[in-house]
């Protein structure tokens, strides 16, 4: 997930998509498409079908992306939705040397298995581990981080979430037509642009889903057609909703394929009559054949065009394109831990690299001497300056540019920074940026990551170049998914 760039949905590999599993008619009639349970009636021998090989296996462990691992004819097979210790019947598909498995039937269940509360779980794929108990999810993520961070230090116990649903303050819904020419809205199935119609996502803010369902019902009466990617016809591509969890303010972004939106004033009026809690509505125009959800052109149809929310005791203004952590409850814990690791006394110069709209830097400014935020995205820098003024922060400055080059130039001028706080995108940092950290020689580096695997690579580089990892704290920012956030503290040797 690139944190600073526009929202996107890729035609393959997006974590919001999952290929539709094939299950028996009996299972499909139950409406969940999940694995069936019970004893096998056959003698247990492998049965060769037309589409693959049916086999009985036992799961030994999980991959880092939550798939069960089993052995079959000397080969390691990864099976989604299978848990350690479970005996199951799977369908094996061979493509050259590659072997993949699909769960057909659980014969002996793990105590960690639960019935996923979401009826779309096995088809959507936005949540990969909802079939695990909450305790098992935390244990799985802790083990994943422990294994990855073994070369450094033993991570602290993971910070979990008391209510691990309804947490997303941002939701994105795609619109289209089904084969019966009915308007549908929902998520994309994995590796496709096939929309799974859904009325409720259990990790979305419930109010956001209510608004989407209202919009879905309004489209026909207002003669608004969903956009068709194949024909290029239609208007509405997506609806993006952002909710201020503390403020209660709500932004609705109607992403259209054309700037011409006949009857838009009446549409906005009708939507607000149904949902007076909406504080701003925007039209974003995306005419491009692209995987990006948002286009460049934006028009405010109602309200001020932004919403505000409170984090770490400060108020932040959030625009349609702003990056803002999607789980504010856990973000408070994450940022609190990062600032605790920085061990600020009120005198330090802190660099907030990849600063976005300035959230972590402005929160840190309350305990630092001064904060320098650097961000490549000019819209985000504008937001960070506005947020600094909004909160009356006098000891923070924000600059647009490459953070690595900025630090190299600081080092060349013999300027110092005591702490660098870095929060890069999922791909992690690059050697150019990390080498600039080394040149600047801060006493501490606090590395916040949404991808521990790329973080491990970067921590190795920093340890080889004069730093020592002293502490690692995992935080469950994304319950029901395999993703976990980690913050690491490094000190100059």
DAMOFEN-V788162 format. One record per residue. N is the residue number from 1. PSI is psi in whole degrees, -180 to 180 (999 if undefined). D_CENTER is the distance of its C-alpha to the mean C-alpha in Angstrom with 1 decimal. Layout:
# DAMOFEN-V788162
N;PSI;D_CENTER, N;PSI;D_CENTER
This chain:
# DAMOFEN-V788162
1;111;6.4, 2;117;9.4, 3;-28;9.1, 4;-18;12.6, 5;178;13.2, 6;156;13.2, 7;144;10.7, 8;155;11.4, 9;116;11.8, 10;154;13.7, 11;-12;16.7, 12;149;15.7, 13;-2;13.0, 14;138;10.0, 15;-6;7.8, 16;9;8.7, 17;150;12.3, 18;137;14.9, 19;147;18.6, 20;128;21.0, 21;145;22.8, 22;126;26.5, 23;171;28.3, 24;162;31.8, 25;-40;33.3, 26;-42;33.7, 27;-40;30.0, 28;-34;29.0, 29;-22;31.5, 30;-8;29.7, 31;1;26.8, 32;-26;24.0, 33;17;24.5, 34;175;24.0, 35;143;26.3, 36;166;29.8, 37;157;31.6, 38;174;35.2, 39;150;37.9, 40;141;38.6, 41;-15;41.9, 42;180;42.5, 43;4;44.0, 44;-4;40.8, 45;152;41.7, 46;138;39.2, 47;124;39.7, 48;116;39.2, 49;-175;38.0, 50;-31;37.8, 51;-8;34.0, 52;-163;33.6, 53;126;34.9, 54;131;34.6, 55;154;34.6, 56;130;34.5, 57;166;32.3, 58;131;31.2, 59;135;27.7, 60;-35;28.0, 61;-179;24.6, 62;148;20.9, 63;172;19.0, 64;-19;16.0, 65;22;13.9, 66;9;15.8, 67;144;18.6, 68;146;22.2, 69;130;24.7, 70;158;28.3, 71;137;31.5, 72;117;33.4, 73;45;36.6, 74;1;35.7, 75;150;32.3, 76;125;28.8, 77;130;26.9, 78;129;23.2, 79;111;22.8, 80;144;19.6, 81;11;20.0, 82;138;22.9, 83;153;23.3, 84;137;25.6, 85;-12;29.2, 86;140;29.0, 87;133;31.6, 88;162;30.7, 89;126;31.8, 90;159;29.6, 91;120;30.1, 92;131;30.2, 93;130;29.9, 94;128;31.4, 95;97;30.8, 96;-123;33.1, 97;-12;32.2, 98;138;28.7, 99;128;28.5, 100;156;25.8, 101;147;26.0, 102;130;25.1, 103;123;25.7, 104;-43;28.7, 105;130;30.1, 106;122;29.6, 107;-45;33.1, 108;116;32.6, 109;152;29.4, 110;151;27.8, 111;-14;28.0, 112;-6;24.2, 113;138;23.7, 114;160;23.2, 115;119;23.3, 116;129;19.8, 117;-18;20.1, 118;125;18.2, 119;-13;20.7, 120;4;18.2, 121;-50;16.6, 122;-11;18.6, 123;-37;18.2, 124;-61;14.7, 125;-1;12.6, 126;-34;9.3, 127;125;10.4, 128;-18;12.3, 129;31;14.3, 130;-12;15.4, 131;1;18.9, 132;150;19.1, 133;161;20.5, 134;-39;18.5, 135;-41;20.8, 136;-37;20.3, 137;-46;16.5, 138;-41;17.1, 139;-42;19.9, 140;-46;18.0, 141;-37;15.3, 142;-45;18.3, 143;-39;20.3, 144;-49;17.6, 145;-41;17.5, 146;-45;21.3, 147;-45;22.0, 148;-38;20.1, 149;9;21.6, 150;-35;25.1, 151;-11;26.6, 152;-94;26.0, 153;165;26.2, 154;122;25.4, 155;154;22.1, 156;162;22.5, 157;139;21.6, 158;141;18.0, 159;110;17.3, 160;-179;16.2, 161;133;15.8, 162;-45;19.0, 163;94;17.6, 164;35;14.4, 165;169;14.0, 166;20;13.9, 167;-21;11.6, 168;124;9.1, 169;2;11.2, 170;131;9.9, 171;150;10.6, 172;124;11.7, 173;132;14.7, 174;148;16.8, 175;148;20.5, 176;-167;23.4, 177;142;26.6, 178;-176;27.4, 179;-21;30.6, 180;10;32.6, 181;32;31.7, 182;144;29.8, 183;131;26.8, 184;156;23.5, 185;143;20.0, 186;-153;16.8, 187;160;14.1, 188;138;15.0, 189;149;16.2, 190;138;15.0, 191;18;16.9, 192;174;18.6, 193;30;18.8, 194;123;20.3, 195;130;19.0, 196;111;18.9, 197;129;20.6, 198;146;19.2, 199;-21;20.2, 200;128;17.8, 201;124;14.2, 202;-11;14.6, 203;-5;11.2, 204;160;11.8, 205;127;14.4, 206;-36;17.6, 207;-37;19.3, 208;-43;16.8, 209;-35;17.6, 210;-44;21.3, 211;-42;21.3, 212;-43;19.9, 213;-36;22.6, 214;-45;25.2, 215;-42;24.3, 216;-42;24.5, 217;-23;28.0, 218;-24;29.1, 219;-43;28.7, 220;-46;31.8, 221;-28;34.1, 222;5;33.1, 223;41;33.4, 224;120;30.0, 225;139;29.0, 226;151;25.5, 227;137;25.1, 228;116;26.1, 229;-30;24.7, 230;-43;27.8, 231;-19;30.4, 232;11;28.9, 233;162;30.2, 234;171;28.8, 235;-58;27.0, 236;121;23.7, 237;-51;20.7, 238;163;17.7, 239;123;17.3, 240;130;14.6, 241;133;14.9, 242;136;14.1, 243;128;15.7, 244;108;17.3, 245;-31;17.1, 246;-46;20.2, 247;-28;22.0, 248;-1;21.5, 249;146;21.4, 250;131;19.7, 251;134;19.0, 252;124;19.3, 253;117;18.9, 254;110;21.0, 255;116;20.2, 256;157;23.5, 257;-11;25.2, 258;154;28.2, 259;-18;29.2, 260;116;31.9, 261;88;30.8, 262;134;34.1, 263;19;34.4, 264;-34;31.2, 265;-42;33.0, 266;-34;34.1, 267;-47;30.6, 268;-43;29.2, 269;-45;32.1, 270;-39;31.7, 271;-41;28.0, 272;-31;28.8, 273;-37;31.8, 274;-33;29.5, 275;78;26.8, 276;-12;28.6, 277;-14;25.7, 278;127;23.9, 279;-19;24.7, 280;145;23.8, 281;133;23.5, 282;154;22.9, 283;122;23.6, 284;130;21.7, 285;121;23.6, 286;98;22.2, 287;-6;25.2, 288;151;23.9, 289;88;23.3, 290;162;20.0, 291;-6;16.4, 292;135;15.4, 293;-47;14.9, 294;140;16.7, 295;-176;20.2, 296;-35;22.3, 297;133;24.6, 298;138;23.9, 299;130;26.3, 300;122;26.4, 301;-26;28.0, 302;144;28.1, 303;-163;27.6, 304;-5;26.7, 305;-5;23.6, 306;166;21.3, 307;166;20.4, 308;155;20.6, 309;163;19.1, 310;133;20.2, 311;129;18.5, 312;31;20.7, 313;2;23.8, 314;155;23.2, 315;131;22.5, 316;138;20.1, 317;132;20.4, 318;125;17.4, 319;177;18.0, 320;-37;16.3, 321;-3;15.1, 322;141;14.4, 323;128;11.3, 324;129;11.1, 325;137;8.9, 326;-10;7.4, 327;87;9.4, 328;-29;12.8, 329;-47;14.7, 330;-26;13.1, 331;-37;12.8, 332;-43;16.6, 333;-44;17.0, 334;-52;15.0, 335;-36;16.9, 336;-42;20.0, 337;-39;20.1, 338;-43;19.5, 339;-34;22.4, 340;-41;24.4, 341;-28;24.2, 342;-20;25.4, 343;58;28.6, 344;140;29.5, 345;-6;33.1, 346;-2;33.2, 347;-15;34.7, 348;150;32.0, 349;122;30.7, 350;131;26.9, 351;125;24.9, 352;96;21.3, 353;148;20.0, 354;51;17.0, 355;-15;17.7, 356;-131;15.8, 357;13;17.5, 358;13;19.2, 359;-61;17.5, 360;-35;18.1, 361;-42;21.3, 362;-37;22.8, 363;-40;22.2, 364;-26;23.8, 365;-23;26.7, 366;-22;28.2, 367;1;29.2, 368;165;29.6, 369;-54;32.6, 370;155;30.7, 371;136;27.2, 372;115;26.6, 373;135;23.3, 374;132;22.7, 375;139;20.2, 376;-34;20.7, 377;116;19.3, 378;-32;22.4, 379;-41;20.9, 380;-39;18.7, 381;-42;21.9, 382;-42;23.8, 383;-42;21.4, 384;-39;21.7, 385;-42;25.5, 386;-41;25.6, 387;-33;23.6, 388;-46;26.0, 389;-41;29.0, 390;-37;27.6, 391;6;27.6, 392;30;30.8, 393;123;29.5, 394;-16;32.3, 395;28;31.3, 396;134;28.1, 397;145;28.3, 398;138;25.7, 399;144;26.2, 400;126;24.8, 401;-178;24.9, 402;122;23.8, 403;-38;23.4, 404;-48;25.0, 405;-37;28.0, 406;-44;28.3, 407;-34;28.7, 408;-43;31.2, 409;-36;33.2, 410;-45;33.2, 411;-38;34.5, 412;-31;37.1, 413;6;38.3, 414;28;38.5, 415;154;36.1, 416;154;34.2, 417;137;30.9, 418;-36;30.8, 419;135;27.0, 420;122;24.1, 421;122;20.6, 422;137;18.0, 423;75;14.3, 424;171;13.6, 425;-179;10.8, 426;-31;9.6, 427;-6;13.1, 428;-164;14.7, 429;176;17.9, 430;170;21.0, 431;-33;24.5, 432;-44;25.8, 433;-47;23.6, 434;-37;24.2, 435;-30;27.9, 436;-34;28.0, 437;-46;26.8, 438;-40;29.6, 439;-37;32.1, 440;-27;31.4, 441;51;31.9, 442;154;30.1, 443;-33;31.1, 444;148;27.5, 445;128;24.1, 446;114;21.0, 447;109;18.1, 448;130;14.6, 449;141;12.1, 450;8;8.5, 451;94;10.4, 452;-27;13.8, 453;-44;15.4, 454;-28;15.6, 455;-41;16.4, 456;-46;19.3, 457;-45;20.7, 458;-35;20.7, 459;-37;22.2, 460;-43;25.0, 461;-47;25.8, 462;-37;26.1, 463;-33;28.2, 464;-13;30.5, 465;39;31.1, 466;7;32.2, 467;158;29.4, 468;128;29.0, 469;123;25.9, 470;-28;27.0, 471;148;24.1, 472;129;20.6, 473;113;18.6, 474;145;15.6, 475;129;13.5, 476;89;11.6, 477;-20;8.7, 478;67;7.0, 479;150;10.4, 480;-6;11.3, 481;170;8.9, 482;-6;10.1, 483;144;7.6, 484;142;9.6, 485;145;10.2, 486;146;13.8, 487;131;16.4, 488;142;19.7, 489;126;23.0, 490;143;25.5, 491;151;29.1, 492;131;31.6, 493;999;34.1
